[in-house]
Amino acid sequence: GISAVVTNNVISSPVIAFGNIRLKQLRMLNTEAFLSGKDVTVQSNLTQAMTILLNELQVDPSIPNPAYRTGLASSFFYKWYLSLIPSSSLPTNLLSATTRFVRPVTQSEQVYTTDPAEYPVSQAIPKIGGRLQTSGEALYTGDIPFPNGTLHAAFVISTQANADIASVDTSAAMAVPGVISWVSAADIPGTNIAGQNVPIFATQSVTYYGQPIGVIVA
């Protein structure tokens, strides 16, 4: 962030600090020292301040996109400095830089033509649930509160790839209050195979990281 006191166009007590330049927040001490006591309406002061600032904005090698970060910080400083200059002393071509950007509400429009001879093909027909969805009245699963006694299930997955399963010990999980059941391949009444010959739950071995071994229900 940047702050300063400006009295009769003269800067005092400037504080300029940026994050994501070094591993810790960095103060631009040389730039602050230069700006103190300077008249904001003197163009050369801004030019010199920008030069000093760019020399101080040395991005840590471990932080990505140094050019982007340097440009972002210097642009922020430039806009801040211009905002200190009275509009009567600011060239007209720079006034827009002091205006806060306001993003308008995003909107879109789709226009297409149809051939009545082909109706109902290509005929504009409102979606049945369109009004409910656009008005927010449509009820989705996530909008429905859980009734009393609702059970929740979570997959228990492998943390290793291409490994054998020596055993599955569920005693600690089953001892947690509220846990109802452990579901594994042994609980499937039919075959433990899904599409493309892939097991639903791993039994003796896993072939990839994150392979389901079972489901815990609570």
MDTraj code that builds the backbone (N, CA, C; nanometers):
import mdtraj as md
import numpy as np

residues = "GLY ILE SER ALA VAL VAL THR ASN ASN VAL ILE SER SER PRO VAL ILE ALA PHE GLY ASN ILE ARG LEU LYS GLN LEU ARG MET LEU ASN THR GLU ALA PHE LEU SER GLY LYS ASP VAL THR VAL GLN SER ASN LEU THR GLN ALA MET THR ILE LEU LEU ASN GLU LEU GLN VAL ASP PRO SER ILE PRO ASN PRO ALA TYR ARG THR GLY LEU ALA SER SER PHE PHE TYR LYS TRP TYR LEU SER LEU ILE PRO SER SER SER LEU PRO THR ASN LEU LEU SER ALA THR THR ARG PHE VAL ARG PRO VAL THR GLN SER GLU GLN VAL TYR THR THR ASP PRO ALA GLU TYR PRO VAL SER GLN ALA ILE PRO LYS ILE GLY GLY ARG LEU GLN THR SER GLY GLU ALA LEU TYR THR GLY ASP ILE PRO PHE PRO ASN GLY THR LEU HIS ALA ALA PHE VAL ILE SER THR GLN ALA ASN ALA ASP ILE ALA SER VAL ASP THR SER ALA ALA MET ALA VAL PRO GLY VAL ILE SER TRP VAL SER ALA ALA ASP ILE PRO GLY THR ASN ILE ALA GLY GLN ASN VAL PRO ILE PHE ALA THR GLN SER VAL THR TYR TYR GLY GLN PRO ILE GLY VAL ILE VAL ALA".split()
xyz = np.array([
    [0.0811, -0.1178, 0.0000],
    [0.0000, 0.0000, 0.0000],
    [0.0860, 0.1248, 0.0000],
    [0.0253, 0.2376, -0.0324],
    [0.0961, 0.3651, -0.0384],
    [0.0130, 0.4708, 0.0344],
    [0.0813, 0.5552, 0.1111],
    [0.0141, 0.6662, 0.1758],
    [0.1125, 0.7813, 0.1914],
    [0.0584, 0.9012, 0.2056],
    [0.1416, 1.0190, 0.2270],
    [0.0515, 1.1336, 0.2689],
    [0.1129, 1.2343, 0.3269],
    [0.0434, 1.3581, 0.3607],
    [0.0874, 1.4637, 0.2602],
    [-0.0096, 1.5312, 0.1992],
    [0.0216, 1.6356, 0.1004],
    [-0.0378, 1.7675, 0.1488],
    [0.0509, 1.8638, 0.1705],
    [0.0093, 1.9970, 0.2156],
    [0.0662, 2.1007, 0.1204],
    [-0.0226, 2.1777, 0.0577],
    [0.0200, 2.2785, -0.0401],
    [0.1083, 2.2148, -0.1480],
    [0.0658, 2.0959, -0.1920],
    [0.1330, 2.0217, -0.2997],
    [0.2682, 1.9626, -0.2591],
    [0.3035, 1.9690, -0.1321],
    [0.4314, 1.9145, -0.0857],
    [0.4065, 1.7852, -0.0083],
    [0.4824, 1.6820, -0.0447],
    [0.4666, 1.5496, 0.0163],
    [0.5431, 1.5410, 0.1477],
    [0.4802, 1.4781, 0.2468],
    [0.5485, 1.4469, 0.3722],
    [0.5005, 1.3115, 0.4220],
    [0.5839, 1.2476, 0.5020],
    [0.5542, 1.1171, 0.5630],
    [0.5088, 1.0123, 0.4610],
    [0.5804, 0.9974, 0.3483],
    [0.5393, 0.8943, 0.2516],
    [0.5714, 0.7539, 0.3022],
    [0.4819, 0.6615, 0.2768],
    [0.5032, 0.5201, 0.3086],
    [0.4652, 0.4394, 0.1851],
    [0.5610, 0.3636, 0.1321],
    [0.5382, 0.2846, 0.0113],
    [0.5826, 0.1419, 0.0412],
    [0.4893, 0.0488, 0.0390],
    [0.5204, -0.0909, 0.0700],
    [0.4486, -0.1823, -0.0281],
    [0.5194, -0.2851, -0.0739],
    [0.4622, -0.3799, -0.1694],
    [0.4832, -0.5227, -0.1198],
    [0.3832, -0.6045, -0.1448],
    [0.3960, -0.7474, -0.1198],
    [0.4233, -0.8215, -0.2497],
    [0.4613, -0.9494, -0.2392],
    [0.4874, -1.0349, -0.3552],
    [0.5999, -0.9823, -0.4437],
    [0.6908, -0.9057, -0.3836],
    [0.8129, -0.8631, -0.4520],
    [0.9312, -0.9385, -0.3920],
    [0.9346, -0.9421, -0.2623],
    [1.0310, -1.0234, -0.1871],
    [0.9526, -1.1251, -0.1051],
    [1.0224, -1.2051, -0.0297],
    [0.9561, -1.3070, 0.0512],
    [0.8789, -1.2442, 0.1662],
    [0.9125, -1.1214, 0.2011],
    [0.8381, -1.0461, 0.3002],
    [0.8001, -0.9118, 0.2389],
    [0.7030, -0.8446, 0.2998],
    [0.6614, -0.7139, 0.2488],
    [0.7807, -0.6195, 0.2453],
    [0.7910, -0.5429, 0.1363],
    [0.9099, -0.4616, 0.1120],
    [0.8750, -0.3131, 0.1119],
    [0.9462, -0.2348, 0.1923],
    [0.9319, -0.0887, 0.1920],
    [1.0271, -0.0288, 0.0894],
    [0.9797, 0.0707, 0.0138],
    [1.0606, 0.1422, -0.0836],
    [1.1249, 0.2624, -0.0132],
    [1.2257, 0.2355, 0.0690],
    [1.2812, 0.3392, 0.1565],
    [1.3497, 0.4503, 0.0785],
    [1.4200, 0.4163, -0.0292],
    [1.4881, 0.5199, -0.1073],
    [1.3881, 0.6112, -0.1771],
    [1.2808, 0.5518, -0.2279],
    [1.1771, 0.6308, -0.2932],
    [1.1067, 0.7201, -0.1924],
    [1.0799, 0.6655, -0.0733],
    [1.0164, 0.7452, 0.0321],
    [1.1037, 0.8652, 0.0694],
    [1.2351, 0.8400, 0.0846],
    [1.3263, 0.9481, 0.1239],
    [1.3316, 1.0567, 0.0172],
    [1.3283, 1.0152, -0.1094],
    [1.3331, 1.1137, -0.2176],
    [1.2065, 1.1987, -0.2213],
    [1.0914, 1.1352, -0.2030],
    [0.9641, 1.2067, -0.2162],
    [0.9390, 1.3056, -0.1031],
    [0.9947, 1.2790, 0.0127],
    [0.9684, 1.3638, 0.1279],
    [1.0133, 1.5074, 0.0995],
    [0.9201, 1.6016, 0.1078],
    [0.9508, 1.7422, 0.0849],
    [0.9424, 1.7860, -0.0596],
    [0.9050, 1.6952, -0.1502],
    [0.8987, 1.7286, -0.2922],
    [0.7612, 1.7840, -0.3303],
    [0.7624, 1.8718, -0.4313],
    [0.6403, 1.9312, -0.4852],
    [0.5842, 1.8378, -0.5912],
    [0.4581, 1.7943, -0.5736],
    [0.3999, 1.6959, -0.6658],
    [0.3751, 1.7536, -0.8043],
    [0.3717, 1.8834, -0.8170],
    [0.3421, 1.9442, -0.9471],
    [0.4652, 1.9577, -1.0358],
    [0.5832, 1.9269, -0.9820],
    [0.7066, 1.9347, -1.0613],
    [0.7263, 1.8013, -1.1331],
    [0.7207, 1.8029, -1.2656],
    [0.7257, 1.6805, -1.3449],
    [0.8528, 1.6004, -1.3206],
    [0.9647, 1.6688, -1.3045],
    [1.0914, 1.5978, -1.2868],
    [1.0925, 1.5144, -1.1595],
    [1.0165, 1.5545, -1.0591],
    [1.0109, 1.4759, -0.9349],
    [0.9491, 1.3395, -0.9594],
    [0.8435, 1.3337, -1.0404],
    [0.7827, 1.2054, -1.0733],
    [0.8782, 1.1190, -1.1534],
    [0.9472, 1.1792, -1.2496],
    [1.0412, 1.1029, -1.3324],
    [1.1519, 1.0414, -1.2474],
    [1.2089, 1.1205, -1.1574],
    [1.3160, 1.0690, -1.0714],
    [1.2630, 0.9650, -0.9742],
    [1.1427, 0.9873, -0.9221],
    [1.0848, 0.8910, -0.8278],
    [1.0616, 0.7570, -0.8952],
    [1.0151, 0.7581, -1.0211],
    [0.9932, 0.6329, -1.0939],
    [1.1249, 0.5593, -1.1155],
    [1.2306, 0.6317, -1.1451],
    [1.3618, 0.5696, -1.1659],
    [1.4114, 0.5034, -1.0383],
    [1.4000, 0.5748, -0.9261],
    [1.4436, 0.5190, -0.7975],
    [1.3590, 0.3981, -0.7608],
    [1.2285, 0.4072, -0.7829],
    [1.1389, 0.2970, -0.7491],
    [1.1738, 0.1709, -0.8282],
    [1.1978, 0.1851, -0.9570],
    [1.2296, 0.0684, -1.0407],
    [1.3596, 0.0033, -0.9971],
    [1.4545, 0.0834, -0.9474],
    [1.5796, 0.0263, -0.8967],
    [1.5569, -0.0523, -0.7680],
    [1.4556, -0.0107, -0.6910],
    [1.4262, -0.0805, -0.5658],
    [1.3398, -0.2042, -0.5866],
    [1.2647, -0.2068, -0.6954],
    [1.1731, -0.3184, -0.7202],
    [1.2481, -0.4371, -0.7802],
    [1.3337, -0.4971, -0.7009],
    [1.4083, -0.6152, -0.7429],
    [1.3372, -0.7390, -0.6899],
    [1.2692, -0.8092, -0.7792],
    [1.1887, -0.9241, -0.7386],
    [1.2787, -1.0401, -0.6976],
    [1.2417, -1.1063, -0.5892],
    [1.3182, -1.2228, -0.5428],
    [1.3187, -1.3307, -0.6504],
    [1.4323, -1.3946, -0.6768],
    [1.4414, -1.4956, -0.7835],
    [1.3438, -1.6115, -0.7684],
    [1.2989, -1.6379, -0.6461],
    [1.2076, -1.7499, -0.6242],
    [1.0634, -1.7160, -0.6581],
    [1.0342, -1.5887, -0.6842],
    [0.8973, -1.5450, -0.7122],
    [0.8781, -1.5358, -0.8629],
    [0.7748, -1.6004, -0.9189],
    [0.7562, -1.6028, -1.0644],
    [0.7080, -1.4691, -1.1208],
    [0.7201, -1.4566, -1.2530],
    [0.6715, -1.3403, -1.3289],
    [0.7241, -1.2073, -1.2751],
    [0.8553, -1.1897, -1.2665],
    [0.9094, -1.0649, -1.2103],
    [0.8725, -0.9417, -1.2915],
    [0.8711, -0.9519, -1.4248],
    [0.8391, -0.8349, -1.5074],
    [0.6964, -0.7887, -1.4829],
    [0.6052, -0.8850, -1.4695],
    [0.4657, -0.8500, -1.4431],
    [0.4515, -0.7810, -1.3087],
    [0.5169, -0.8342, -1.2061],
    [0.5048, -0.7777, -1.0715],
    [0.5663, -0.6378, -1.0639],
    [0.6802, -0.6210, -1.1312],
    [0.7439, -0.4894, -1.1330],
    [0.6551, -0.3876, -1.2044],
    [0.5996, -0.4281, -1.3180],
    [0.5118, -0.3387, -1.3929],
    [0.3861, -0.3033, -1.3156],
    [0.3299, -0.4010, -1.2441],
    [0.2084, -0.3764, -1.1669],
    [0.2354, -0.2777, -1.0535],
    [0.3467, -0.2974, -0.9834],
    [0.3791, -0.2099, -0.8709],
    [0.4101, -0.0677, -0.9185],
    [0.4875, -0.0557, -1.0255],
    [0.5227, 0.0779, -1.0748],
    [0.4008, 0.1503, -1.1313],
    [0.3095, 0.0766, -1.1950],
    [0.1876, 0.1378, -1.2473],
    [0.0992, 0.1874, -1.1335],
    [0.0920, 0.1084, -1.0276],
    [0.0133, 0.1483, -0.9107],
    [0.0700, 0.2765, -0.8495],
    [0.2031, 0.2800, -0.8388],
    [0.2681, 0.4009, -0.7842],
    [0.2420, 0.5203, -0.8744],
    [0.2507, 0.5024, -1.0056],
    [0.2300, 0.6112, -1.1018],
    [0.0895, 0.6699, -1.0884],
    [-0.0110, 0.5830, -1.0815],
    [-0.1490, 0.6301, -1.0683],
    [-0.1682, 0.7014, -0.9341],
    [-0.1067, 0.6472, -0.8296],
    [-0.1185, 0.7115, -0.6985],
    [-0.0566, 0.8502, -0.7009],
    [0.0607, 0.8644, -0.7596],
    [0.1285, 0.9939, -0.7634],
    [0.0446, 1.0954, -0.8407],
    [-0.0096, 1.0533, -0.9555],
    [-0.0916, 1.1457, -1.0335],
    [-0.2160, 1.1904, -0.9567],
    [-0.2669, 1.1021, -0.8709],
    [-0.3871, 1.1379, -0.7938],
    [-0.3590, 1.2480, -0.6921],
    [-0.2296, 1.2700, -0.6592],
    [-0.1935, 1.3751, -0.5648],
    [-0.1895, 1.5123, -0.6300],
    [-0.1748, 1.5151, -0.7617],
    [-0.1618, 1.6415, -0.8335],
    [-0.2997, 1.7027, -0.8553],
    [-0.3190, 1.8280, -0.8229],
    [-0.4487, 1.8919, -0.8485],
    [-0.4843, 1.8801, -0.9970],
    [-0.6097, 1.8539, -1.0236],
    [-0.6524, 1.8342, -1.1625],
    [-0.6237, 1.9563, -1.2486],
    [-0.6221, 2.0737, -1.1878],
    [-0.5926, 2.1950, -1.2644],
    [-0.4481, 2.2005, -1.3106],
    [-0.3604, 2.1249, -1.2452],
    [-0.2189, 2.1237, -1.2821],
    [-0.1818, 2.0003, -1.3631],
    [-0.2785, 1.9145, -1.3867],
    [-0.2514, 1.7883, -1.4555],
    [-0.2873, 1.8001, -1.6032],
    [-0.1980, 1.7577, -1.6944],
    [-0.2317, 1.7602, -1.8371],
    [-0.3573, 1.6790, -1.8643],
    [-0.4374, 1.7241, -1.9598],
    [-0.5651, 1.6573, -1.9870],
    [-0.5464, 1.5123, -2.0297],
    [-0.4343, 1.4828, -2.0967],
    [-0.4136, 1.3455, -2.1431],
    [-0.3794, 1.2490, -2.0295],
    [-0.3613, 1.3023, -1.9081],
    [-0.3307, 1.2162, -1.7930],
    [-0.4458, 1.2063, -1.6942],
    [-0.5512, 1.2811, -1.7181],
    [-0.6632, 1.2814, -1.6242],
    [-0.7255, 1.1437, -1.6083],
    [-0.7334, 1.0671, -1.7171],
    [-0.7972, 0.9357, -1.7098],
    [-0.7221, 0.8408, -1.6168],
    [-0.5920, 0.8641, -1.5991],
    [-0.5129, 0.7770, -1.5112],
    [-0.5502, 0.7942, -1.3653],
    [-0.6136, 0.9050, -1.3319],
    [-0.6519, 0.9288, -1.1927],
    [-0.7944, 0.8862, -1.1643],
    [-0.8654, 0.8431, -1.2678],
    [-1.0048, 0.8022, -1.2511],
    [-1.0118, 0.6554, -1.2118],
    [-1.0869, 0.6259, -1.1098],
    [-1.1030, 0.4868, -1.0657],
    [-1.1819, 0.4093, -1.1692],
    [-1.1269, 0.2963, -1.2108],
    [-1.1928, 0.2160, -1.3128],
    [-1.3113, 0.1426, -1.2518],
    [-1.4254, 0.1555, -1.3151],
    [-1.5467, 0.0869, -1.2713],
    [-1.5891, -0.0092, -1.3810],
    [-1.5894, -0.1371, -1.3495],
    [-1.6284, -0.2376, -1.4480],
    [-1.7807, -0.2469, -1.4534],
    [-1.8382, -0.2257, -1.5709],
    [-1.9846, -0.2342, -1.5800],
    [-2.0329, -0.3778, -1.5647],
    [-2.1608, -0.3938, -1.5404],
    [-2.2192, -0.5271, -1.5284],
    [-2.2049, -0.6002, -1.6619],
    [-2.1567, -0.7215, -1.6558],
    [-2.1371, -0.8001, -1.7771],
    [-2.2717, -0.8368, -1.8377],
    [-2.2815, -0.8213, -1.9677],
    [-2.4035, -0.8622, -2.0361],
    [-2.3685, -0.9150, -2.1745],
    [-2.4588, -0.9934, -2.2290],
    [-2.4345, -1.0508, -2.3609],
    [-2.5669, -1.0640, -2.4344],
    [-2.5562, -1.0791, -2.5635],
    [-2.6750, -1.0923, -2.6463],
    [-2.6434, -1.1841, -2.7631],
    [-2.7347, -1.2730, -2.7933],
    [-2.7170, -1.3645, -2.9058],
    [-2.8287, -1.3396, -3.0074],
    [-2.7890, -1.3172, -3.1295],
    [-2.8850, -1.2908, -3.2365],
    [-2.8669, -1.3963, -3.3451],
    [-2.9741, -1.4574, -3.3842],
    [-2.9667, -1.5574, -3.4906],
    [-3.0970, -1.5536, -3.5709],
    [-3.0908, -1.6043, -3.6914],
    [-3.2083, -1.6078, -3.7788],
    [-3.2557, -1.7512, -3.7950],
    [-3.3828, -1.7656, -3.8209],
    [-3.4409, -1.8984, -3.8409],
    [-3.5228, -1.9000, -3.9693],
    [-3.5537, -2.0201, -4.0116],
    [-3.6338, -2.0376, -4.1334],
    [-3.7686, -2.0957, -4.0936],
    [-3.8762, -2.0160, -4.0996],
    [-4.0084, -2.0663, -4.0596],
    [-4.0497, -2.1922, -4.1342],
    [-3.9965, -2.2108, -4.2525],
    [-4.0332, -2.3293, -4.3299],
    [-3.9827, -2.4571, -4.2638],
    [-3.8880, -2.4453, -4.1740],
    [-3.8292, -2.5636, -4.1095],
    [-3.8824, -2.5850, -3.9690],
    [-3.9705, -2.4954, -3.9222],
    [-4.0242, -2.5096, -3.7872],
    [-4.0925, -2.6457, -3.7711],
    [-4.0816, -2.7105, -3.6528],
    [-4.0239, -2.6569, -3.5283],
    [-3.8720, -2.6627, -3.5203],
    [-3.8039, -2.7217, -3.6210],
    [-3.6578, -2.7198, -3.6207],
    [-3.6107, -2.5753, -3.6311],
    [-3.5209, -2.5353, -3.5443],
    [-3.4620, -2.4008, -3.5357],
    [-3.5586, -2.2958, -3.4815],
    [-3.6789, -2.3340, -3.4426],
    [-3.7734, -2.2371, -3.3893],
    [-3.7315, -2.1962, -3.2481],
    [-3.7399, -2.0683, -3.2187],
    [-3.7038, -2.0180, -3.0866],
    [-3.8117, -2.0553, -2.9865],
    [-3.7796, -2.1486, -2.8989],
    [-3.8744, -2.1948, -2.7978],
    [-3.8101, -2.1751, -2.6605],
    [-3.8751, -2.1039, -2.5706],
    [-3.8155, -2.0835, -2.4376],
    [-3.7909, -2.2160, -2.3663],
    [-3.6795, -2.2241, -2.2979],
    [-3.6494, -2.3419, -2.2179],
    [-3.7522, -2.3532, -2.1065],
    [-3.7979, -2.4744, -2.0823],
    [-3.9048, -2.4947, -1.9845],
    [-3.8672, -2.4396, -1.8473],
    [-3.7470, -2.4664, -1.8055],
    [-3.7062, -2.4199, -1.6722],
    [-3.6310, -2.2887, -1.6741],
    [-3.6301, -2.2208, -1.7878],
    [-3.5516, -2.0985, -1.7996],
    [-3.5902, -1.9896, -1.7026],
    [-3.7206, -1.9649, -1.6887],
    [-3.7653, -1.8588, -1.5982],
    [-3.7288, -1.8889, -1.4531],
    [-3.7437, -2.0151, -1.4142],
    [-3.7109, -2.0513, -1.2762],
    [-3.5612, -2.0361, -1.2499],
    [-3.4797, -2.0717, -1.3493],
    [-3.3353, -2.0636, -1.3304],
    [-3.2873, -1.9191, -1.3268],
    [-3.3340, -1.8367, -1.4192],
    [-3.2874, -1.6982, -1.4239],
    [-3.3409, -1.6146, -1.3084],
    [-3.4528, -1.6523, -1.2513],
    [-3.5087, -1.5777, -1.1378],
    [-3.4537, -1.6263, -1.0046],
    [-3.3832, -1.7386, -1.0075],
    [-3.3296, -1.7938, -0.8836],
    [-3.4278, -1.8793, -0.8071],
    [-3.5434, -1.9065, -0.8668],
    [-3.6451, -1.9857, -0.7980],
    [-3.6211, -2.1359, -0.8117],
    [-3.5392, -2.1750, -0.9081],
    [-3.5139, -2.3182, -0.9283],
    [-3.4452, -2.3763, -0.8052],
    [-3.4890, -2.4923, -0.7643],
    [-3.4352, -2.5578, -0.6453],
    [-3.3380, -2.6668, -0.6878],
    [-3.2138, -2.6543, -0.6429],
    [-3.1108, -2.7532, -0.6733],
    [-3.0815, -2.8368, -0.5494],
    [-3.0119, -2.9463, -0.5719],
    [-2.9805, -3.0360, -0.4610],
    [-2.9084, -2.9621, -0.3489],
    [-2.8149, -2.8731, -0.3884],
    [-2.7389, -2.7995, -0.2880],
    [-2.8218, -2.7002, -0.2093],
    [-2.9435, -2.6698, -0.2572],
    [-3.0307, -2.5758, -0.1873],
    [-3.1173, -2.6434, -0.0819],
    [-3.1213, -2.7745, -0.0859],
    [-3.2115, -2.8480, 0.0025],
    [-3.1414, -2.8775, 0.1355],
    [-3.1950, -2.8359, 0.2477],
    [-3.1299, -2.8642, 0.3768],
    [-3.1324, -3.0141, 0.4070],
    [-3.0305, -3.0589, 0.4775],
    [-3.0222, -3.2000, 0.5133],
    [-3.1294, -3.2337, 0.6168],
    [-3.2063, -3.3372, 0.5948],
    [-3.3021, -3.3792, 0.6976],
    [-3.2286, -3.4444, 0.8148],
    [-3.2973, -3.4551, 0.9287],
    [-3.2377, -3.5196, 1.0449],
    [-3.1988, -3.6631, 1.0116],
    [-3.0800, -3.7005, 1.0543],
    [-3.0353, -3.8372, 1.0331],
    [-2.9678, -3.8602, 0.8993],
    [-2.9432, -3.7535, 0.8228],
    [-2.8762, -3.7701, 0.6932],
    [-2.7366, -3.8281, 0.7128],
    [-2.7031, -3.9264, 0.6320],
    [-2.5701, -3.9864, 0.6364],
    [-2.4832, -3.9265, 0.5265],
    [-2.3546, -3.9141, 0.5543],
    [-2.2576, -3.8627, 0.4583],
    [-2.1524, -3.9700, 0.4339],
    [-2.1096, -3.9814, 0.3105],
    [-2.0102, -4.0834, 0.2744],
    [-1.8889, -4.0171, 0.2113],
    [-1.7719, -4.0710, 0.2378],
    [-1.6473, -4.0200, 0.1805],
    [-1.5613, -4.1375, 0.1372],
    [-1.5037, -4.1260, 0.0172],
    [-1.4153, -4.2316, -0.0311],
    [-1.2869, -4.2340, 0.0497],
    [-1.2394, -4.3529, 0.0767],
    [-1.1066, -4.3721, 0.1328],
    [-1.0194, -4.4197, 0.0172],
    [-0.9172, -4.3434, -0.0142],
    [-0.8386, -4.3704, -0.1344],
    [-0.6954, -4.4063, -0.0984],
    [-0.6269, -4.4646, -0.1943],
    [-0.4882, -4.5045, -0.1730],
    [-0.3974, -4.3823, -0.1746],
    [-0.2951, -4.3876, -0.0930],
    [-0.1953, -4.2808, -0.0898],
    [-0.0660, -4.3235, -0.1582],
    [-0.0700, -4.4439, -0.2186],
    [0.0450, -4.4955, -0.2915],
    [-0.0018, -4.5461, -0.4275],
    [0.0894, -4.5544, -0.5218],
    [0.0589, -4.6104, -0.6525],
    [0.1335, -4.7423, -0.6706],
    [0.0701, -4.8348, -0.7416],
    [0.1336, -4.9648, -0.7704],
    [0.1838, -5.0304, -0.6415],
    [0.0905, -5.0529, -0.5496],
    [0.1277, -5.1082, -0.4195],
    [0.0297, -5.2171, -0.3789],
    [0.0766, -5.3071, -0.2920],
    [-0.0078, -5.4135, -0.2387],
    [-0.0790, -5.3638, -0.1126],
    [-0.2006, -5.4129, -0.0899],
    [-0.2765, -5.3800, 0.0307],
    [-0.2568, -5.4935, 0.1299],
    [-0.1801, -5.4680, 0.2341],
    [-0.1547, -5.5719, 0.3334],
    [-0.2790, -5.5965, 0.4168],
    [-0.3457, -5.4879, 0.4583],
    [-0.4675, -5.5004, 0.5372],
    [-0.5349, -5.3636, 0.5439],
    [-0.6605, -5.3643, 0.5841],
    [-0.7344, -5.2398, 0.6039],
    [-0.7886, -5.2413, 0.7465],
    [-0.7364, -5.1540, 0.8299],
    [-0.7768, -5.1483, 0.9702],
    [-0.8721, -5.0299, 0.9878],
    [-0.9986, -5.0598, 1.0105],
    [-1.0999, -4.9544, 1.0246],
    [-1.1376, -4.9278, 1.1700],
    [-1.0683, -4.9890, 1.2639],
    [-1.1094, -4.9809, 1.4041],
    [-1.1083, -4.8380, 1.4567],
    [-1.0062, -4.7579, 1.4219],
    [-0.9982, -4.6206, 1.4729],
    [-1.1116, -4.5361, 1.4166],
    [-1.1407, -4.5528, 1.2884],
    [-1.2490, -4.4759, 1.2265],
    [-1.3841, -4.5170, 1.2828],
    [-1.4053, -4.6459, 1.3016],
    [-1.5329, -4.6940, 1.3509],
    [-1.5564, -4.6546, 1.4966],
    [-1.4500, -4.6200, 1.5667],
    [-1.4633, -4.5802, 1.7073],
    [-1.5031, -4.4337, 1.7218],
    [-1.4984, -4.3576, 1.6135],
    [-1.5344, -4.2153, 1.6181],
    [-1.6862, -4.2039, 1.6313],
    [-1.7362, -4.1251, 1.7265],
    [-1.8812, -4.1103, 1.7418],
    [-1.9466, -4.0601, 1.6133],
    [-2.0539, -4.1238, 1.5732],
    [-2.1266, -4.0840, 1.4537],
    [-2.0947, -4.1669, 1.3312],
    [-1.9826, -4.2388, 1.3315],
    [-1.9480, -4.3241, 1.2175],
    [-2.0394, -4.4458, 1.2182],
    [-2.1001, -4.4751, 1.1043],
    [-2.2012, -4.5811, 1.0953],
    [-2.1456, -4.7081, 1.0341],
    [-2.0702, -4.6916, 0.9241],
    [-2.0325, -4.8134, 0.8529],
    [-1.9103, -4.7916, 0.7654],
    [-1.8438, -4.9021, 0.7386],
    [-1.7334, -4.9080, 0.6413],
    [-1.7786, -4.9987, 0.5280],
    [-1.7745, -4.9467, 0.4057],
    [-1.8194, -5.0221, 0.2885],
    [-1.6997, -5.0490, 0.1997],
    [-1.6794, -5.1764, 0.1666],
    [-1.5678, -5.2157, 0.0804],
    [-1.6171, -5.3143, -0.0240],
    [-1.5248, -5.3729, -0.0962],
    [-1.5614, -5.4688, -0.2009],
    [-1.6379, -5.5868, -0.1450],
    [-1.6117, -5.6214, -0.0195],
    [-1.6787, -5.7362, 0.0414],
    [-1.8277, -5.7117, 0.0608],
    [-1.8707, -5.5856, 0.0566],
    [-2.0115, -5.5543, 0.0784],
    [-2.0913, -5.5445, -0.0508],
    [-2.0241, -5.5553, -0.1640],
    [-2.0944, -5.5473, -0.2924],
    [-2.1587, -5.6823, -0.3224],
    [-2.2908, -5.6862, -0.3371],
    [-2.3574, -5.8153, -0.3578],
    [-2.3254, -5.8791, -0.4930],
    [-2.2951, -5.7975, -0.5922],
    [-2.2617, -5.8497, -0.7243],
    [-2.1122, -5.8459, -0.7482],
    [-2.0747, -5.8199, -0.8735],
    [-1.9330, -5.8157, -0.9077],
    [-1.8719, -5.6815, -0.8687],
    [-1.7468, -5.6828, -0.8344],
    [-1.6730, -5.5625, -0.7943],
    [-1.6068, -5.4959, -0.9147],
    [-1.6689, -5.5066, -1.0289],
    [-1.6111, -5.4548, -1.1529],
    [-1.7047, -5.3517, -1.2148],
    [-1.6480, -5.2366, -1.2505],
    [-1.7240, -5.1340, -1.3210],
    [-1.6890, -5.1415, -1.4696],
    [-1.7150, -5.0354, -1.5446],
    [-1.6864, -5.0341, -1.6875],
    [-1.5385, -5.0522, -1.7181],
    [-1.5095, -5.1090, -1.8333],
    [-1.3734, -5.1323, -1.8813],
    [-1.2902, -5.2160, -1.7839],
    [-1.3583, -5.3073, -1.7156],
    [-1.2916, -5.4041, -1.6281],
    [-1.2125, -5.3368, -1.5155],
    [-1.2666, -5.2257, -1.4632],
    [-1.2006, -5.1528, -1.3539],
    [-1.2708, -5.1869, -1.2238],
    [-1.1976, -5.2266, -1.1205],
    [-1.2622, -5.2594, -0.9928],
    [-1.3231, -5.1356, -0.9278],
    [-1.4401, -5.1534, -0.8659],
    [-1.5032, -5.0425, -0.7946],
    [-1.4189, -5.0059, -0.6724],
    [-1.3828, -5.1075, -0.5949],
    [-1.2947, -5.0879, -0.4806],
    [-1.1747, -5.1803, -0.4952],
    [-1.0561, -5.1269, -0.4676],
    [-0.9362, -5.2097, -0.4697],
    [-0.9414, -5.3094, -0.3555],
    [-0.8872, -5.4286, -0.3783],
    [-0.8894, -5.5323, -0.2749],
    [-0.7481, -5.5741, -0.2331],
    [-0.6763, -5.6375, -0.3222],
    [-0.5434, -5.6872, -0.2869],
    [-0.4314, -5.5911, -0.3242],
    [-0.4562, -5.5036, -0.4216],
    [-0.3521, -5.4096, -0.4648],
    [-0.4166, -5.2872, -0.5284],
    [-0.3374, -5.1810, -0.5398],
    [-0.3813, -5.0592, -0.6086],
    [-0.2852, -5.0331, -0.7238],
    [-0.3370, -4.9736, -0.8287],
    [-0.2534, -4.9469, -0.9463],
    [-0.2220, -4.7991, -0.9636],
    [-0.2948, -4.7115, -0.8928],
    [-0.2675, -4.5685, -0.9087],
    [-0.3004, -4.4951, -0.7789],
    [-0.2399, -4.3784, -0.7652],
    [-0.2646, -4.2941, -0.6483],
    [-0.4092, -4.2451, -0.6509],
    [-0.4759, -4.2540, -0.5375],
    [-0.6147, -4.2087, -0.5300],
    [-0.7175, -4.3134, -0.5683],
    [-0.6751, -4.4378, -0.5852],
    [-0.7705, -4.5434, -0.6197],
    [-0.8610, -4.5728, -0.5001],
    [-0.9935, -4.5810, -0.5213],
    [-1.0849, -4.6070, -0.4082],
    [-1.0624, -4.7446, -0.3471],
    [-1.0573, -4.7472, -0.2144],
    [-1.0457, -4.8723, -0.1408],
    [-1.1761, -4.9040, -0.0699],
    [-1.2479, -4.8011, -0.0331],
    [-1.3770, -4.8197, 0.0325],
    [-1.4423, -4.6866, 0.0579],
    [-1.5548, -4.6915, 0.1298],
    [-1.6294, -4.5714, 0.1634],
    [-1.6631, -4.5748, 0.3120],
    [-1.6379, -4.4625, 0.3800],
    [-1.6724, -4.4536, 0.5196],
    [-1.8015, -4.3717, 0.5295],
    [-1.8977, -4.4195, 0.6091],
    [-2.0297, -4.3565, 0.6188],
    [-2.0496, -4.3086, 0.7616],
    [-2.0920, -4.1806, 0.7735],
    [-2.1136, -4.1239, 0.9076],
    [-2.2277, -4.0258, 0.9044],
])
top = md.Topology()
chain = top.add_chain()
for i, resn in enumerate(residues, 1):
    res = top.add_residue(resn, chain, resSeq=i)
    for name in ("N", "CA", "C"):
        top.add_atom(name, md.element.get_by_symbol(name[0]), res)
traj = md.Trajectory(xyz[None], top)
